[in-house]
Amino acid sequence: MLGVHPELVIDRYELFGSVGQGGMASVHLARQIGGMGFSRIVAVKRLHPQFTSSRDFVTLFLDEARLAARVRHPNVVSTLDVVECPPETLMVMEL
C-alpha cells in the first residue's frame, strides 16, 4: 500500500478500496495510523451513506460491534475499534 493514496481518511484510519458489501455496510481495506510512525492494515466496516442518519441503523450497527467484540474464536475476525465521526460510523476489524 506504499505509494497508494487513500480514498478517504476518517479519524485515524485511511480507507482504500471496498473489498465487499452487504445490505447495510461495506468493508474497506484500511490502514490504522498511530503515533511514532506506527501503522497496521485493518478491515473497516462502514455504514452505507443512506443509513448514517438513521439512529435505528446506527444502533443496530453498534450492537453488532459490541456482540462481535465479545466473540473469541480462531474462525472469527476480532473487532478492534468503533469510531463515530458524524456522519460516519465505522467498525474496525482485524484483516
N, CA, C and O atoms as CSV, one atom per row, in Angstrom:
chain,resi,resn,atom,element,x,y,z
A,1,MET,N,N,0.809,-1.185,0.000
A,1,MET,CA,C,0.000,0.000,0.000
A,1,MET,C,C,0.861,1.260,0.000
A,1,MET,O,O,0.346,2.378,-0.037
A,2,LEU,N,N,2.147,1.068,0.041
A,2,LEU,CA,C,3.022,2.227,-0.037
A,2,LEU,C,C,2.859,2.890,-1.394
A,2,LEU,O,O,2.830,2.218,-2.425
A,3,GLY,N,N,2.755,4.188,-1.386
A,3,GLY,CA,C,2.607,4.914,-2.632
A,3,GLY,C,C,1.173,4.990,-3.135
A,3,GLY,O,O,0.910,5.659,-4.134
A,4,VAL,N,N,0.247,4.324,-2.470
A,4,VAL,CA,C,-1.162,4.364,-2.848
A,4,VAL,C,C,-1.864,5.362,-1.939
A,4,VAL,O,O,-1.714,5.304,-0.719
A,5,HIS,N,N,-2.621,6.265,-2.520
A,5,HIS,CA,C,-3.311,7.281,-1.736
A,5,HIS,C,C,-4.674,6.759,-1.285
A,5,HIS,O,O,-5.386,6.124,-2.064
A,6,PRO,N,N,-5.037,7.024,-0.036
A,6,PRO,CA,C,-6.344,6.582,0.451
A,6,PRO,C,C,-7.475,7.315,-0.257
A,6,PRO,O,O,-7.315,8.453,-0.700
A,7,GLU,N,N,-8.620,6.645,-0.355
A,7,GLU,CA,C,-9.807,7.274,-0.929
A,7,GLU,C,C,-10.443,8.236,0.068
A,7,GLU,O,O,-11.084,9.215,-0.316
A,8,LEU,N,N,-10.254,7.940,1.367
A,8,LEU,CA,C,-10.915,8.704,2.417
A,8,LEU,C,C,-10.135,8.515,3.707
A,8,LEU,O,O,-9.611,7.430,3.959
A,9,VAL,N,N,-10.053,9.552,4.523
A,9,VAL,CA,C,-9.440,9.456,5.847
A,9,VAL,C,C,-10.504,9.821,6.868
A,9,VAL,O,O,-11.092,10.900,6.804
A,10,ILE,N,N,-10.750,8.918,7.811
A,10,ILE,CA,C,-11.709,9.149,8.886
A,10,ILE,C,C,-10.994,8.844,10.192
A,10,ILE,O,O,-10.513,7.733,10.417
A,11,ASP,N,N,-10.936,9.856,11.045
A,11,ASP,CA,C,-10.271,9.725,12.331
A,11,ASP,C,C,-8.829,9.296,12.076
A,11,ASP,O,O,-8.105,9.998,11.370
A,12,ARG,N,N,-8.399,8.185,12.616
A,12,ARG,CA,C,-7.019,7.723,12.403
A,12,ARG,C,C,-6.934,6.557,11.425
A,12,ARG,O,O,-5.996,5.762,11.479
A,13,TYR,N,N,-7.914,6.457,10.530
A,13,TYR,CA,C,-7.962,5.366,9.559
A,13,TYR,C,C,-7.970,5.912,8.130
A,13,TYR,O,O,-8.766,6.787,7.791
A,14,GLU,N,N,-7.080,5.385,7.311
A,14,GLU,CA,C,-7.046,5.693,5.882
A,14,GLU,C,C,-7.773,4.565,5.167
A,14,GLU,O,O,-7.340,3.414,5.226
A,15,LEU,N,N,-8.871,4.881,4.496
A,15,LEU,CA,C,-9.660,3.870,3.802
A,15,LEU,C,C,-9.273,3.810,2.340
A,15,LEU,O,O,-9.131,4.830,1.666
A,16,PHE,N,N,-9.105,2.577,1.866
A,16,PHE,CA,C,-8.784,2.332,0.472
A,16,PHE,C,C,-10.011,1.678,-0.165
A,16,PHE,O,O,-11.122,1.900,0.317
A,17,GLY,N,N,-9.864,0.911,-1.185
A,17,GLY,CA,C,-10.997,0.346,-1.910
A,17,GLY,C,C,-11.861,-0.595,-1.101
A,17,GLY,O,O,-11.411,-1.205,-0.131
A,18,SER,N,N,-13.100,-0.700,-1.513
A,18,SER,CA,C,-14.056,-1.627,-0.906
A,18,SER,C,C,-13.690,-3.052,-1.309
A,18,SER,O,O,-13.382,-3.320,-2.470
A,19,VAL,N,N,-13.727,-3.957,-0.344
A,19,VAL,CA,C,-13.451,-5.365,-0.625
A,19,VAL,C,C,-14.719,-6.213,-0.566
A,19,VAL,O,O,-14.691,-7.407,-0.864
A,20,GLY,N,N,-15.824,-5.592,-0.180
A,20,GLY,CA,C,-17.094,-6.307,-0.144
A,20,GLY,C,C,-18.179,-5.410,0.410
A,20,GLY,O,O,-17.904,-4.395,1.050
A,21,GLN,N,N,-19.425,-5.802,0.153
A,21,GLN,CA,C,-20.534,-5.029,0.697
A,21,GLN,C,C,-21.748,-5.906,0.907
A,21,GLN,O,O,-21.940,-6.930,0.250
A,22,GLY,N,N,-22.560,-5.462,1.851
A,22,GLY,CA,C,-23.807,-6.139,2.156
A,22,GLY,C,C,-24.933,-5.133,2.099
A,22,GLY,O,O,-24.784,-4.049,1.534
A,23,GLY,N,N,-26.057,-5.491,2.682
A,23,GLY,CA,C,-27.228,-4.631,2.629
A,23,GLY,C,C,-27.119,-3.364,3.449
A,23,GLY,O,O,-27.772,-2.367,3.142
A,24,MET,N,N,-26.286,-3.390,4.509
A,24,MET,CA,C,-26.222,-2.274,5.437
A,24,MET,C,C,-24.875,-1.552,5.428
A,24,MET,O,O,-24.796,-0.381,5.801
A,25,ALA,N,N,-23.815,-2.245,5.003
A,25,ALA,CA,C,-22.476,-1.669,5.111
A,25,ALA,C,C,-21.545,-2.241,4.050
A,25,ALA,O,O,-21.850,-3.236,3.393
A,26,SER,N,N,-20.404,-1.582,3.907
A,26,SER,CA,C,-19.349,-2.082,3.030
A,26,SER,C,C,-18.082,-2.250,3.862
A,26,SER,O,O,-17.909,-1.589,4.886
A,27,VAL,N,N,-17.197,-3.143,3.410
A,27,VAL,CA,C,-15.938,-3.386,4.100
A,27,VAL,C,C,-14.808,-2.870,3.219
A,27,VAL,O,O,-14.752,-3.162,2.024
A,28,HIS,N,N,-13.916,-2.104,3.824
A,28,HIS,CA,C,-12.801,-1.488,3.114
A,28,HIS,C,C,-11.472,-1.970,3.664
A,28,HIS,O,O,-11.339,-2.253,4.854
A,29,LEU,N,N,-10.509,-2.058,2.791
A,29,LEU,CA,C,-9.133,-2.234,3.213
A,29,LEU,C,C,-8.705,-0.889,3.781
A,29,LEU,O,O,-8.983,0.149,3.182
A,30,ALA,N,N,-8.031,-0.892,4.931
A,30,ALA,CA,C,-7.667,0.375,5.562
A,30,ALA,C,C,-6.332,0.257,6.280
A,30,ALA,O,O,-5.819,-0.835,6.524
A,31,ARG,N,N,-5.792,1.417,6.606
A,31,ARG,CA,C,-4.564,1.468,7.393
A,31,ARG,C,C,-4.853,2.293,8.641
A,31,ARG,O,O,-5.338,3.421,8.552
A,32,GLN,N,N,-4.553,1.727,9.794
A,32,GLN,CA,C,-4.655,2.450,11.057
A,32,GLN,C,C,-3.344,3.206,11.255
A,32,GLN,O,O,-2.262,2.626,11.165
A,33,ILE,N,N,-3.452,4.491,11.522
A,33,ILE,CA,C,-2.275,5.328,11.712
A,33,ILE,C,C,-2.187,5.703,13.188
A,33,ILE,O,O,-3.143,6.220,13.766
A,34,GLY,N,N,-1.040,5.439,13.785
A,34,GLY,CA,C,-0.814,5.784,15.182
A,34,GLY,C,C,0.391,6.685,15.323
A,34,GLY,O,O,0.978,7.132,14.338
A,35,GLY,N,N,0.741,6.937,16.539
A,35,GLY,CA,C,1.885,7.786,16.825
A,35,GLY,C,C,3.205,7.088,16.564
A,35,GLY,O,O,3.260,5.864,16.446
A,36,MET,N,N,4.269,7.878,16.475
A,36,MET,CA,C,5.633,7.368,16.344
A,36,MET,C,C,5.833,6.502,15.099
A,36,MET,O,O,6.677,5.606,15.095
A,37,GLY,N,N,5.059,6.767,14.046
A,37,GLY,CA,C,5.206,6.030,12.793
A,37,GLY,C,C,4.514,4.681,12.773
A,37,GLY,O,O,4.684,3.918,11.822
A,38,PHE,N,N,3.731,4.368,13.808
A,38,PHE,CA,C,3.013,3.092,13.857
A,38,PHE,C,C,1.892,3.078,12.830
A,38,PHE,O,O,1.184,4.070,12.657
A,39,SER,N,N,1.737,1.959,12.155
A,39,SER,CA,C,0.576,1.750,11.295
A,39,SER,C,C,0.364,0.253,11.146
A,39,SER,O,O,1.296,-0.536,11.305
A,40,ARG,N,N,-0.855,-0.128,10.843
A,40,ARG,CA,C,-1.149,-1.525,10.532
A,40,ARG,C,C,-2.350,-1.579,9.615
A,40,ARG,O,O,-3.179,-0.670,9.580
A,41,ILE,N,N,-2.421,-2.674,8.872
A,41,ILE,CA,C,-3.505,-2.887,7.914
A,41,ILE,C,C,-4.676,-3.535,8.652
A,41,ILE,O,O,-4.499,-4.492,9.405
A,42,VAL,N,N,-5.868,-2.999,8.425
A,42,VAL,CA,C,-7.080,-3.487,9.065
A,42,VAL,C,C,-8.209,-3.515,8.036
A,42,VAL,O,O,-8.060,-3.040,6.910
A,43,ALA,N,N,-9.324,-4.076,8.447
A,43,ALA,CA,C,-10.558,-4.004,7.660
A,43,ALA,C,C,-11.494,-3.054,8.391
A,43,ALA,O,O,-11.603,-3.104,9.616
A,44,VAL,N,N,-12.172,-2.188,7.642
A,44,VAL,CA,C,-13.105,-1.232,8.238
A,44,VAL,C,C,-14.479,-1.433,7.615
A,44,VAL,O,O,-14.653,-1.327,6.401
A,45,LYS,N,N,-15.440,-1.722,8.465
A,45,LYS,CA,C,-16.827,-1.857,8.023
A,45,LYS,C,C,-17.486,-0.495,8.208
A,45,LYS,O,O,-17.435,0.092,9.289
A,46,ARG,N,N,-18.102,-0.005,7.144
A,46,ARG,CA,C,-18.638,1.356,7.103
A,46,ARG,C,C,-20.096,1.321,6.661
A,46,ARG,O,O,-20.423,0.747,5.623
A,47,LEU,N,N,-20.967,1.935,7.450
A,47,LEU,CA,C,-22.383,2.003,7.077
A,47,LEU,C,C,-22.552,2.671,5.721
A,47,LEU,O,O,-21.839,3.620,5.392
A,48,HIS,N,N,-23.503,2.168,4.935
A,48,HIS,CA,C,-23.834,2.831,3.669
A,48,HIS,C,C,-24.373,4.237,3.978
A,48,HIS,O,O,-25.033,4.437,4.998
A,49,PRO,N,N,-24.093,5.202,3.102
A,49,PRO,CA,C,-24.496,6.593,3.357
A,49,PRO,C,C,-25.982,6.780,3.657
A,49,PRO,O,O,-26.335,7.639,4.464
A,50,GLN,N,N,-26.849,6.007,3.035
A,50,GLN,CA,C,-28.289,6.189,3.255
A,50,GLN,C,C,-28.724,5.795,4.662
A,50,GLN,O,O,-29.844,6.106,5.068
A,51,PHE,N,N,-27.841,5.103,5.427
A,51,PHE,CA,C,-28.195,4.674,6.778
A,51,PHE,C,C,-27.521,5.496,7.875
A,51,PHE,O,O,-27.859,5.342,9.049
A,52,THR,N,N,-26.586,6.354,7.522
A,52,THR,CA,C,-25.820,7.067,8.551
A,52,THR,C,C,-26.655,8.046,9.368
A,52,THR,O,O,-26.299,8.361,10.504
A,53,SER,N,N,-27.757,8.528,8.809
A,53,SER,CA,C,-28.595,9.480,9.553
A,53,SER,C,C,-29.736,8.794,10.296
A,53,SER,O,O,-30.513,9.460,10.980
A,54,SER,N,N,-29.848,7.480,10.173
A,54,SER,CA,C,-30.904,6.735,10.861
A,54,SER,C,C,-30.377,6.205,12.192
A,54,SER,O,O,-29.515,5.327,12.220
A,55,ARG,N,N,-30.897,6.739,13.286
A,55,ARG,CA,C,-30.460,6.298,14.622
A,55,ARG,C,C,-30.699,4.801,14.794
A,55,ARG,O,O,-29.906,4.133,15.458
A,56,ASP,N,N,-31.763,4.260,14.218
A,56,ASP,CA,C,-32.049,2.825,14.338
A,56,ASP,C,C,-30.945,1.985,13.682
A,56,ASP,O,O,-30.491,0.996,14.256
A,57,PHE,N,N,-30.520,2.380,12.490
A,57,PHE,CA,C,-29.465,1.622,11.803
A,57,PHE,C,C,-28.127,1.766,12.519
A,57,PHE,O,O,-27.376,0.797,12.636
A,58,VAL,N,N,-27.828,2.966,12.997
A,58,VAL,CA,C,-26.577,3.164,13.738
A,58,VAL,C,C,-26.593,2.305,15.003
A,58,VAL,O,O,-25.579,1.700,15.351
A,59,THR,N,N,-27.726,2.247,15.687
A,59,THR,CA,C,-27.844,1.413,16.892
A,59,THR,C,C,-27.647,-0.059,16.559
A,59,THR,O,O,-26.946,-0.762,17.288
A,60,LEU,N,N,-28.250,-0.542,15.474
A,60,LEU,CA,C,-28.057,-1.930,15.047
A,60,LEU,C,C,-26.584,-2.214,14.755
A,60,LEU,O,O,-26.059,-3.261,15.133
A,61,PHE,N,N,-25.933,-1.285,14.088
A,61,PHE,CA,C,-24.527,-1.428,13.729
A,61,PHE,C,C,-23.655,-1.479,14.990
A,61,PHE,O,O,-22.750,-2.306,15.090
A,62,LEU,N,N,-23.933,-0.595,15.942
A,62,LEU,CA,C,-23.164,-0.580,17.187
A,62,LEU,C,C,-23.430,-1.830,18.018
A,62,LEU,O,O,-22.518,-2.346,18.664
A,63,ASP,N,N,-24.662,-2.321,18.011
A,63,ASP,CA,C,-24.975,-3.577,18.696
A,63,ASP,C,C,-24.194,-4.733,18.084
A,63,ASP,O,O,-23.690,-5.594,18.805
A,64,GLU,N,N,-24.092,-4.756,16.748
A,64,GLU,CA,C,-23.307,-5.783,16.066
A,64,GLU,C,C,-21.845,-5.713,16.508
A,64,GLU,O,O,-21.221,-6.741,16.775
A,65,ALA,N,N,-21.309,-4.507,16.583
A,65,ALA,CA,C,-19.910,-4.331,17.001
A,65,ALA,C,C,-19.693,-4.819,18.434
A,65,ALA,O,O,-18.706,-5.498,18.714
A,66,ARG,N,N,-20.600,-4.480,19.330
A,66,ARG,CA,C,-20.485,-4.918,20.731
A,66,ARG,C,C,-20.536,-6.442,20.844
A,66,ARG,O,O,-19.757,-7.046,21.580
A,67,LEU,N,N,-21.455,-7.046,20.111
A,67,LEU,CA,C,-21.584,-8.500,20.133
A,67,LEU,C,C,-20.347,-9.164,19.533
A,67,LEU,O,O,-19.813,-10.115,20.105
A,68,ALA,N,N,-19.897,-8.674,18.398
A,68,ALA,CA,C,-18.721,-9.245,17.734
A,68,ALA,C,C,-17.474,-9.109,18.601
A,68,ALA,O,O,-16.614,-9.989,18.582
A,69,ALA,N,N,-17.364,-8.027,19.355
A,69,ALA,CA,C,-16.193,-7.813,20.211
A,69,ALA,C,C,-16.126,-8.822,21.355
A,69,ALA,O,O,-15.058,-9.043,21.926
A,70,ARG,N,N,-17.243,-9.423,21.685
A,70,ARG,CA,C,-17.278,-10.407,22.776
A,70,ARG,C,C,-16.872,-11.805,22.330
A,70,ARG,O,O,-16.570,-12.656,23.167
A,71,VAL,N,N,-16.860,-12.052,21.031
A,71,VAL,CA,C,-16.570,-13.382,20.491
A,71,VAL,C,C,-15.058,-13.566,20.361
A,71,VAL,O,O,-14.369,-12.742,19.760
A,72,ARG,N,N,-14.559,-14.652,20.931
A,72,ARG,CA,C,-13.146,-15.013,20.801
A,72,ARG,C,C,-13.084,-16.429,20.238
A,72,ARG,O,O,-13.344,-17.404,20.944
A,73,HIS,N,N,-12.736,-16.524,18.961
A,73,HIS,CA,C,-12.670,-17.830,18.309
A,73,HIS,C,C,-11.722,-17.699,17.130
A,73,HIS,O,O,-11.711,-16.662,16.467
A,74,PRO,N,N,-10.915,-18.739,16.849
A,74,PRO,CA,C,-9.955,-18.645,15.740
A,74,PRO,C,C,-10.593,-18.411,14.370
A,74,PRO,O,O,-9.931,-17.911,13.461
A,75,ASN,N,N,-11.858,-18.764,14.214
A,75,ASN,CA,C,-12.534,-18.598,12.922
A,75,ASN,C,C,-13.357,-17.317,12.823
A,75,ASN,O,O,-14.087,-17.116,11.852
A,76,VAL,N,N,-13.237,-16.450,13.833
A,76,VAL,CA,C,-13.999,-15.201,13.842
A,76,VAL,C,C,-13.021,-14.035,13.916
A,76,VAL,O,O,-12.129,-14.011,14.764
A,77,VAL,N,N,-13.198,-13.081,13.029
A,77,VAL,CA,C,-12.339,-11.897,13.000
A,77,VAL,C,C,-12.621,-11.046,14.233
A,77,VAL,O,O,-13.778,-10.824,14.591
A,78,SER,N,N,-11.560,-10.572,14.878
A,78,SER,CA,C,-11.707,-9.740,16.075
A,78,SER,C,C,-12.089,-8.309,15.721
A,78,SER,O,O,-11.594,-7.740,14.748
A,79,THR,N,N,-12.974,-7.743,16.523
A,79,THR,CA,C,-13.328,-6.339,16.405
A,79,THR,C,C,-12.353,-5.551,17.266
A,79,THR,O,O,-12.188,-5.842,18.451
A,80,LEU,N,N,-11.702,-4.546,16.667
A,80,LEU,CA,C,-10.649,-3.798,17.348
A,80,LEU,C,C,-11.100,-2.438,17.860
A,80,LEU,O,O,-10.604,-1.966,18.883
A,81,ASP,N,N,-12.034,-1.804,17.161
A,81,ASP,CA,C,-12.381,-0.428,17.493
A,81,ASP,C,C,-13.723,-0.086,16.859
A,81,ASP,O,O,-14.149,-0.722,15.895
A,82,VAL,N,N,-14.374,0.917,17.408
A,82,VAL,CA,C,-15.571,1.507,16.815
A,82,VAL,C,C,-15.338,3.006,16.794
A,82,VAL,O,O,-14.891,3.587,17.783
A,83,VAL,N,N,-15.640,3.628,15.666
A,83,VAL,CA,C,-15.412,5.062,15.509
A,83,VAL,C,C,-16.713,5.725,15.086
A,83,VAL,O,O,-17.333,5.322,14.102
A,84,GLU,N,N,-17.121,6.735,15.829
A,84,GLU,CA,C,-18.238,7.582,15.419
A,84,GLU,C,C,-17.663,8.958,15.137
A,84,GLU,O,O,-17.232,9.673,16.041
A,85,CYS,N,N,-17.668,9.301,13.882
A,85,CYS,CA,C,-17.164,10.596,13.427
A,85,CYS,C,C,-18.245,11.124,12.486
A,85,CYS,O,O,-18.136,11.002,11.266
A,86,PRO,N,N,-19.308,11.722,13.083
A,86,PRO,CA,C,-20.500,12.049,12.296
A,86,PRO,C,C,-20.183,12.670,10.946
A,86,PRO,O,O,-19.336,13.559,10.855
A,87,PRO,N,N,-20.858,12.209,9.891
A,87,PRO,CA,C,-21.964,11.257,9.911
A,87,PRO,C,C,-21.527,9.795,9.844
A,87,PRO,O,O,-22.378,8.908,9.778
A,88,GLU,N,N,-20.233,9.525,9.859
A,88,GLU,CA,C,-19.726,8.161,9.691
A,88,GLU,C,C,-19.749,7.362,10.985
A,88,GLU,O,O,-19.542,7.903,12.071
A,89,THR,N,N,-20.006,6.055,10.850
A,89,THR,CA,C,-19.842,5.105,11.941
A,89,THR,C,C,-19.063,3.938,11.362
A,89,THR,O,O,-19.474,3.354,10.360
A,90,LEU,N,N,-17.935,3.591,11.986
A,90,LEU,CA,C,-17.044,2.545,11.482
A,90,LEU,C,C,-16.829,1.466,12.525
A,90,LEU,O,O,-16.774,1.742,13.723
A,91,MET,N,N,-16.709,0.242,12.057
A,91,MET,CA,C,-16.280,-0.882,12.889
A,91,MET,C,C,-14.940,-1.336,12.325
A,91,MET,O,O,-14.841,-1.687,11.149
A,92,VAL,N,N,-13.924,-1.326,13.155
A,92,VAL,CA,C,-12.573,-1.699,12.722
A,92,VAL,C,C,-12.301,-3.128,13.159
A,92,VAL,O,O,-12.495,-3.482,14.322
A,93,MET,N,N,-11.848,-3.950,12.210
A,93,MET,CA,C,-11.624,-5.370,12.466
A,93,MET,C,C,-10.245,-5.792,11.978
A,93,MET,O,O,-9.652,-5.145,11.114
A,94,GLU,N,N,-9.746,-6.881,12.540
A,94,GLU,CA,C,-8.507,-7.451,12.018
A,94,GLU,C,C,-8.721,-7.848,10.573
A,94,GLU,O,O,-9.826,-8.189,10.151
A,95,LEU,N,N,-7.634,-7.792,9.829
A,95,LEU,CA,C,-7.709,-8.233,8.432
A,95,LEU,C,C,-7.100,-9.614,8.331
A,95,LEU,O,O,-7.053,-10.189,7.244
